[in-house]
Structure formats: C-alpha cells, structure tokens
Amino acid sequence: MNGLFEFFEQNSIYIVLAITLIIWTGIFLFLLSTDKRLKEIEKEIKEMEQ
C-alpha cells in the first residue's frame, strides 16, 4: 500500500491530467449526443411543416 501512495505523490500531475482528460471526454460525448438529438428534432419539425 505504501508503494501506491508513493506513486501518487511522485506522479500527481499525471493523475490530474488523466482525470481532466476523462472529464473532457465525457463533456465531448455529451455534446455529441445532444447535437444528434437536436438534429433529429429539427428534422421532425421540418417534416411537420411540409
């Protein structure tokens, strides 16, 4: 267990970078899915207007 704590103390910047990358990936995927749903809704609205 001591080895694990030493690893985190010596490589804390990499831990922070990994967490940040995971968060940004989640945001990106959320925005992609939201964009896809909005395009589908826009398509349905255009079909209803015709």
Contacts in CASP RR format, 6 or more apart in sequence:
PFRMAT RR
TARGET T0000
AUTHOR 0000-0000-0000
METHOD contacts of the structure
MODEL  1
MNGLFEFFEQNSIYIVLAITLIIWTGIFLFLLSTDKRLKEIEKEIKEMEQ
8 15 0 8 1.000
END
